Amino acid sequence: MDRKQFGEQGGSLLAKTNIKRLLKSGNWMIRFDNDGESYKSFKWQPIGEWTSAPDWHTGATCDGGLFGQSPKAAGFCKPGSRIVLCETKGEQIVVDNEKVKVQFAKIIAIGKDIPPIFFEKLVGGSLYLSGYDLKGITLPQSIGGSLDLRGCDLKGITLPQSIGGSLYLRGCDLKGITLPHNLKNKVIR
């Protein structure tokens, strides 16, 4: 893996992580936080260190774990100022078919350091980023499902060339934005 491709900090940590193994195992999730702080002021460990859920339980409910979007479930996530890729350890419990919760996770990449393949592998290929700060984010060139970017600032963003579902852009300034060439469903503005 080229360190320049994913940034110095993220690239060096990703180089220590077996990406193929991680993708095959599904032991990862994408989530949002505010510089290491998440819902109810919970503080995550720094990049590369394991964080554990202090209130862990195995119920498929919106409490008692660390939450994100993974190949098992994607759709809802709490707002945040940055997007992070986490390696997970242990069982991923699906909650409401829209997110997973885990007991242990560690941040291994932040923002533009996240390889696009992880976005492509989210459940159903759909990616829900409505209202998030996309600065520094590289979207994948192809998304198998829908892409929800409602309310996002698209300045400097290149949209995927192919989207297998719908594209949601309500509240976005589309000046200078090239819409996908291959779009299964219509653009919803």
N, C-alpha and C positions, 0 to 999 in steps of 0.2 A: 504494500500500500504506500502510495506517495504521500509523504507528510505535507507537502505543499498543497496537495489536492484538498485536504480536510483541515488545514490549519495546524499550527505547531502543537498547541495543548491537546486538542481533540485527536489530531492525527497520531501523536505519540501514544495516547491511551488506546485508541482504536487499533494501532499496530500490535499492541499487547493482547488484544481481544481477538479470538478466532471468529471473524465475521461469518464465515460459512457455517461454522458450528452453531453460532447464535441464531442465524436465520433458520437453519434446519430444526433446531430444538424448539423454537418459538419462545424462548425464555428472554423476552425483551418487551418493552412497551415504550410508547411515545407519550409524553405528558407535557404540561405547562406548569410553570411556577413563576414566582417573582424573585429572581436572583437567589434561589435556594429556599424560598419560603412559599408554602402552599396553604391550602384551605385551613382556616382557623389558626393562622400563624404558626403552623407546624414547620420546623426547620429541618431541611435535608442536610445530610453530610456533604462535604465538598466532593467535587468530581473525583471519581475513582475509589470512593470509600462507601461501604455498605451502609444503608439506612434501614432500620427495622421499624415496623409499625408497633408502637407501644401498646395499642389497644386491640391487637390482632385477634380475630375470631374467624371461623370458616363459614359463617352465614353469608348468603348471597344478598347482602344489604349494603347501603351506602355509608357504612361506618366500619371501623375495625380493620383498616388496611391502608395500603398505599395504592393509589389509583392511576390508571392510564388507559391508552388505546393500544390494542395488540392484534395479532392475527386472529385471536379468538373473539374479540368484540371491540367495536369502535363506534363512536357516534357522539357521546356527550363527554365533555371534560370542563373543568373549572377554568375560567380565564386566568391568564398570566402574561407576564411581559417577555418571557422567553420559552422556547420549545426545547425539550431535552429528550435524549434517547437514554433509556435505562436498561441495563441487564437485570433480569429478575432471577430469584432463586426460590424454589419451592413451587407450590401449586398456584396457578392463576385461576381465580374464581370469577366467573362471568356474573356481572350485576346488571339486571334489566336489559340484557342483550346489547348494551351500549358502552360498556367499559369493563375492565378487569380490575381486581384487587389482588395484591400480593402481600406477603409478610416482609420480604426482603427485596431491596432494589438498590442499584448503584448507578449514578449518572456516569455515562461513558462518552457522551458527546453533547454539544450544545449548539443550537442554531445551525449555521451554515456548515458546521463540521459533521452533521448527520448525513450519511450517505443516502441518496434518494431511494435506493432499493428498499429501505425500511418503510418509506411511505407507500411504496407500491405493494408491499406485503400485508398492509392492514386489511382486516376482514372485509371481504367483498370488494376490495380495492378502493373503497370510498375513503375520502379524507375530509374531515370536518374542522375547518380552521376559522369559522365565523367569528369576526371581531378581534382576531389576534394580530399582534405586531409581527409582520412577515419580514421585517428588515433583516437582510442577510440570509434569508431562507431560499434554498434552491428547490423548487418543486420538481417532481419527477416529470419526464417527458410524456409519460403515458399513465393514466389512471383507469383501472378497469371498471370502477363504479362511478359514483357522483363526487363532485368537488363543491364544497360549500365555503365560499369566501365572503359571504354577506358582511358588509361593514368594514372590510379590510382595506387598508391603504395599499393599492397595487403599484405604486410608484416603484420602478426598478424591478418589478416582478415579471418573469416570463411564464405565461400559462402553459400547461401541458399541451402538446400538439394533438393528443388523442384522449378523449374522455368517454368511457363506456356508458355513463349515466347522464344525469343532469348537471348543469353548471349554474350555481346560485351566486349572483353578483349584486343583489339589491344593496343599494347604499354605497356602491363603489364608483369612483371616478374612472371611466374607461378610456379617457383621453390617452392616446399613445399605446393602448393595449391591443395586442393582436389576439383575436379569439381563436380557439382551436380549429384546425382543419377538419378533424374527424370528431364529431360530437353526435352521440347516439340520440340524445334527447335535446330539447331546446334549451337555450340560455334563459334563465329566469332572472330578470333584472328587478 
